[in-house]
Amino acid sequence: LFDSSMDPLQLTPIDVVDEISKEDFVHRYLKPLKPVVIRNFAQNWQATEKWTYSYLKEKAGKEKVKLYGKWLDNDPTAIEMPPSEEMAFADYLDLVEKGADSDLRIFLFNLFKLVPELLDDFDYPNITDGWLEDFPYTFFGCAGSDVRLHYDIDLSHVFLTQFGGTKRITLFDQDQTKYLYKLPFTTHSAADLSNIDLEKYPALRFAKGYQHTLTHGETLFMPSGIWHYIEYIDGSFSLSLRALSESNLYRLKGAYNVFVIRKLDYFINKYYKNLWSDFKLKRAIAKAQEIIDERENNRQNKLKASG
């Protein structure tokens, strides 16, 4: 299922498997850093049946949670986005369950610190090594909300399991970064994929990616460093399990991003917000334009050579 508003992008379906051995997974997807949807990844989890909205409200409904709104309306060039508001978890889950059309989301929510017993409802399948078992996170979104195009700052692998409704996920490999208007000192794109503007971001037309609409019980493997844009078609939530990259270089880059780049961006943004924002956006556009000019020069040279 593809989004017609993304027609300018060159998208292909993500591979889908019902089941896969560890050996095949490592060979076909982990080593080449290729995404795949695994339908039986969570087949033995109690969570896929047990984690209803009413159950989660019963367990943690009184807790206050931070909600995040539309990224374009909230310091869009910064690496960290402040929350828009807070409300009781139960009240927010009511919005999600009823299909309220809202930009409000919860992300990187460690629900298990509040309700440790939920950890017993899932496990870490023997499909890879290096599981970061201290960092399971949940993500919730209302219908119509979206997650900006980015890649995860720590460069871990992510296994994202869907609960409830559906979400559409668009992915791009790292080698497509040159077309994606990456903002300096962040792992974010300046481009809004909910409303693609090829006049402002013309390099997007060259980007090649993948797309899949994730449904309840499916798990998407997102390899280290892959760009992802997520749209909540319905109100829903998901669980992410993380694993370390096998690449020592990626591990070092991930740590550098977290402990150096993120703090540096926060510091400069704090004191030079508008100037820093303008610089990052202009630089992202300029770098992409260099790629467009290079492609055009190569095309012209080929025409001259063949003529």
C-alpha positions as CSV (number, residue, x, y, z in Angstrom):
1,L,0.0,0.0,0.0
2,F,1.6,3.2,-1.1
3,D,0.6,6.8,-0.3
4,S,-0.3,8.7,-3.5
5,S,1.1,11.9,-2.1
6,M,4.5,10.3,-2.2
7,D,4.4,9.7,-6.0
8,P,7.5,11.9,-6.5
9,L,9.5,9.4,-4.5
10,Q,10.9,6.2,-5.9
11,L,9.5,3.6,-3.5
12,T,9.4,-0.2,-3.5
13,P,7.8,-2.7,-1.1
14,I,9.7,-3.9,1.9
15,D,10.3,-7.6,1.9
16,V,7.8,-9.6,4.0
17,V,8.5,-13.0,5.5
18,D,6.2,-15.2,7.7
19,E,9.2,-16.7,9.4
20,I,13.0,-16.8,9.0
21,S,15.9,-18.5,10.6
22,K,18.7,-16.6,12.4
23,E,21.2,-17.7,9.7
24,D,19.0,-16.5,6.8
25,F,18.1,-13.3,8.7
26,V,21.8,-12.5,9.3
27,H,22.8,-13.3,5.7
28,R,19.9,-11.7,3.9
29,Y,19.0,-8.7,6.0
30,L,21.3,-7.9,9.0
31,K,24.7,-7.9,7.2
32,P,23.5,-6.0,4.1
33,L,21.5,-3.6,6.4
34,K,18.2,-4.3,4.5
35,P,14.8,-3.9,6.1
36,V,12.3,-6.7,6.4
37,V,8.9,-7.3,7.9
38,I,8.7,-10.5,10.0
39,R,5.2,-11.7,10.7
40,N,6.0,-14.3,13.3
41,F,8.6,-12.3,15.3
42,A,6.1,-11.7,18.1
43,Q,3.9,-14.8,17.7
44,N,4.6,-16.2,21.1
45,W,4.2,-12.9,23.0
46,Q,1.3,-12.5,25.4
47,A,1.5,-8.8,24.7
48,T,-0.1,-9.0,21.2
49,E,-3.4,-10.1,22.8
50,K,-3.0,-8.8,26.4
51,W,-2.0,-5.2,25.7
52,T,-5.4,-3.6,25.1
53,Y,-6.1,0.1,25.7
54,S,-8.2,-0.8,28.7
55,Y,-5.4,-3.0,30.2
56,L,-2.8,-0.3,29.8
57,K,-5.2,2.2,31.3
58,E,-5.7,-0.1,34.3
59,K,-2.0,-0.5,34.8
60,A,-0.7,3.0,34.2
61,G,-3.6,5.3,33.4
62,K,-3.1,7.7,36.2
63,E,0.5,8.5,35.2
64,K,1.2,11.8,33.6
65,V,2.8,11.6,30.2
66,K,4.6,14.1,27.9
67,L,3.0,14.6,24.5
68,Y,4.7,15.8,21.4
69,G,3.0,17.7,18.6
70,K,3.7,18.5,14.9
71,W,7.5,18.8,14.5
72,L,7.2,21.7,12.0
73,D,5.6,23.8,14.6
74,N,8.2,23.2,17.3
75,D,11.8,24.2,16.6
76,P,12.0,22.0,13.5
77,T,15.8,22.2,13.0
78,A,16.7,21.2,16.6
79,I,17.9,17.7,17.3
80,E,15.6,17.5,20.4
81,M,11.9,18.6,20.4
82,P,10.3,19.8,23.6
83,P,6.9,18.4,24.6
84,S,3.7,20.3,23.7
85,E,1.7,19.3,26.8
86,E,1.1,16.7,29.5
87,M,-2.0,14.7,30.4
88,A,-2.9,11.5,32.2
89,F,-2.0,8.4,30.2
90,A,-5.6,7.2,30.4
91,D,-6.9,10.4,28.9
92,Y,-4.4,10.2,26.0
93,L,-5.2,6.5,25.4
94,D,-8.8,7.5,25.0
95,L,-7.9,9.9,22.2
96,V,-5.9,7.2,20.5
97,E,-8.5,4.5,20.9
98,K,-11.4,6.7,19.7
99,G,-9.5,7.6,16.5
100,A,-9.2,11.3,17.4
101,D,-7.5,13.3,14.6
102,S,-4.5,14.8,16.4
103,D,-0.8,15.5,16.0
104,L,-0.1,14.3,19.6
105,R,2.3,11.5,20.1
106,I,4.4,9.8,22.8
107,F,7.8,8.5,21.8
108,L,10.7,6.7,23.5
109,F,8.4,6.0,26.4
110,N,9.8,3.4,28.8
111,L,6.5,2.2,30.1
112,F,8.2,-0.7,31.8
113,K,9.8,1.6,34.5
114,L,6.2,2.4,35.6
115,V,4.9,-1.2,35.1
116,P,7.8,-3.7,35.3
117,E,5.4,-6.7,35.1
118,L,4.8,-5.8,31.4
119,L,8.3,-7.0,30.7
120,D,7.0,-10.6,31.2
121,D,4.7,-10.2,28.2
122,F,7.4,-10.3,25.5
123,D,10.8,-11.7,24.9
124,Y,13.9,-11.2,22.7
125,P,13.8,-13.8,19.9
126,N,16.9,-15.6,19.0
127,I,17.3,-13.9,15.6
128,T,20.2,-11.6,16.5
129,D,22.7,-10.9,19.2
130,G,23.5,-7.7,21.2
131,W,20.0,-7.0,22.5
132,L,19.8,-3.8,24.6
133,E,17.4,-5.3,27.1
134,D,17.5,-2.2,29.3
135,F,16.0,0.0,26.6
136,P,12.6,-1.3,25.4
137,Y,10.5,1.6,24.3
138,T,6.8,2.2,23.4
139,F,5.5,4.7,20.9
140,F,1.9,6.0,20.7
141,G,0.2,8.2,18.1
142,C,-3.2,9.5,17.3
143,A,-4.6,9.1,13.8
144,G,-3.1,11.6,11.4
145,S,0.1,12.2,13.4
146,D,3.5,11.6,11.9
147,V,7.1,11.2,12.8
148,R,9.6,13.4,10.9
149,L,12.1,11.8,8.5
150,H,15.2,10.8,10.6
151,Y,17.5,8.0,11.6
152,D,18.1,7.0,15.1
153,I,20.9,8.9,16.8
154,D,22.5,5.9,18.5
155,L,22.7,3.8,15.3
156,S,21.2,0.7,16.9
157,H,19.1,-1.8,15.0
158,V,15.4,-1.6,15.8
159,F,12.7,-4.2,15.7
160,L,9.4,-2.4,15.7
161,T,6.3,-4.4,16.6
162,Q,2.9,-2.9,15.8
163,F,-0.2,-3.0,18.1
164,G,-3.8,-1.9,17.4
165,G,-4.2,0.1,14.2
166,T,-1.9,0.6,11.2
167,K,1.0,2.9,10.4
168,R,2.7,3.5,7.1
169,I,6.5,3.5,7.2
170,T,8.8,4.9,4.5
171,L,12.5,4.0,4.7
172,F,15.7,5.1,3.0
173,D,19.1,3.6,3.2
174,Q,22.1,5.7,4.4
175,D,23.4,6.0,0.8
176,Q,20.3,8.1,0.0
177,T,21.3,10.8,2.6
178,K,22.6,13.1,-0.1
179,Y,19.1,13.5,-1.4
180,L,17.3,13.9,1.9
181,Y,18.3,17.3,3.1
182,K,20.0,16.2,6.3
183,L,20.4,19.0,8.8
184,P,23.9,19.5,10.1
185,F,24.5,18.4,13.7
186,T,21.3,16.3,13.7
187,T,20.1,13.0,12.3
188,H,17.0,14.7,10.9
189,S,15.8,15.8,7.4
190,A,14.6,19.3,6.7
191,A,12.0,18.0,4.3
192,D,8.4,17.4,5.2
193,L,7.3,14.1,3.7
194,S,3.6,14.7,4.6
195,N,3.5,17.4,2.0
196,I,6.4,17.0,-0.5
197,D,7.5,20.3,-2.0
198,L,9.8,19.5,-4.9
199,E,10.3,23.2,-5.6
200,K,11.9,23.7,-2.2
201,Y,13.5,20.2,-2.0
202,P,14.1,19.1,-5.6
203,A,16.6,16.4,-4.7
204,L,13.9,14.3,-3.2
205,R,12.9,13.1,-6.6
206,F,16.1,11.1,-6.8
207,A,15.7,9.4,-3.5
208,K,15.0,5.6,-3.7
209,G,13.3,4.0,-0.7
210,Y,10.9,1.4,0.7
211,Q,7.4,1.5,2.1
212,H,5.1,-0.8,4.0
213,T,1.9,-0.4,6.0
214,L,2.5,-2.2,9.3
215,T,-0.4,-4.0,10.9
216,H,-1.1,-5.5,14.3
217,G,1.4,-8.2,15.2
218,E,3.9,-7.5,12.4
219,T,7.5,-6.5,13.2
220,L,9.6,-4.3,11.0
221,F,13.4,-4.7,11.2
222,M,15.0,-1.3,10.7
223,P,18.7,-1.7,10.4
224,S,21.3,0.6,11.9
225,G,21.3,4.1,10.4
226,I,18.2,3.7,8.1
227,W,16.1,6.8,7.6
228,H,12.4,6.4,8.5
229,Y,9.3,8.5,8.2
230,I,6.2,7.2,10.0
231,E,2.5,8.0,9.5
232,Y,-0.2,6.9,12.0
233,I,-3.0,5.9,9.7
234,D,-5.1,5.0,12.7
235,G,-4.5,5.6,16.4
236,S,-2.1,2.9,17.5
237,F,1.1,2.0,19.4
238,S,4.2,0.0,19.0
239,L,7.1,-1.6,20.9
240,S,10.7,-1.2,19.8
241,L,13.4,-3.6,20.8
242,R,16.9,-2.5,20.1
243,A,20.2,-4.3,19.3
244,L,23.7,-3.1,19.0
245,S,25.2,-2.8,15.5
246,E,27.9,-5.4,14.7
247,S,30.0,-2.5,13.3
248,N,32.4,-1.0,15.7
249,L,32.5,2.1,13.6
250,Y,28.7,2.5,13.9
251,R,28.9,1.9,17.7
252,L,31.5,4.6,18.0
253,K,29.6,7.0,15.7
254,G,26.4,6.3,17.7
255,A,28.1,7.1,21.0
256,Y,29.6,10.2,19.5
257,N,26.2,11.4,18.2
258,V,24.6,10.9,21.6
259,F,27.3,12.3,23.9
260,V,28.9,15.0,21.7
261,I,26.8,16.0,18.7
262,R,23.5,16.1,20.5
263,K,24.9,18.2,23.4
264,L,26.7,20.5,21.0
265,D,23.6,21.2,19.0
266,Y,21.6,21.8,22.2
267,F,24.1,24.3,23.5
268,I,24.4,26.3,20.3
269,N,20.7,26.3,19.7
270,K,20.2,27.6,23.2
271,Y,22.2,30.7,22.6
272,Y,22.0,31.3,18.9
273,K,18.6,29.7,18.0
274,N,17.6,31.6,14.9
275,L,21.0,32.0,13.5
276,W,21.8,28.4,14.1
277,S,18.5,27.2,12.6
278,D,19.0,29.4,9.5
279,F,22.5,28.1,9.0
280,K,21.5,24.4,9.3
281,L,18.6,24.8,6.8
282,K,20.7,26.7,4.3
283,R,23.5,24.2,4.5
284,A,21.2,21.2,4.0
285,I,19.7,22.9,0.9
286,A,23.1,23.9,-0.5
287,K,24.6,20.4,-0.1
288,A,21.6,18.8,-1.9
289,Q,21.9,21.4,-4.7
290,E,25.5,20.4,-5.1
291,I,24.4,16.8,-5.8
292,I,21.7,18.0,-8.2
293,D,24.3,20.1,-10.1
294,E,26.8,17.2,-10.2
295,R,24.1,14.9,-11.6
296,E,23.2,17.4,-14.3
297,N,26.9,17.9,-15.2
298,N,27.4,14.2,-15.5
299,R,24.3,13.9,-17.7
300,Q,25.5,16.7,-20.0
301,N,28.9,15.1,-20.3
302,K,27.4,11.8,-21.3
303,L,25.3,13.5,-23.9
304,K,28.4,15.2,-25.3
305,A,30.3,12.0,-25.3
306,S,27.6,10.1,-27.1
307,G,27.0,12.9,-29.6
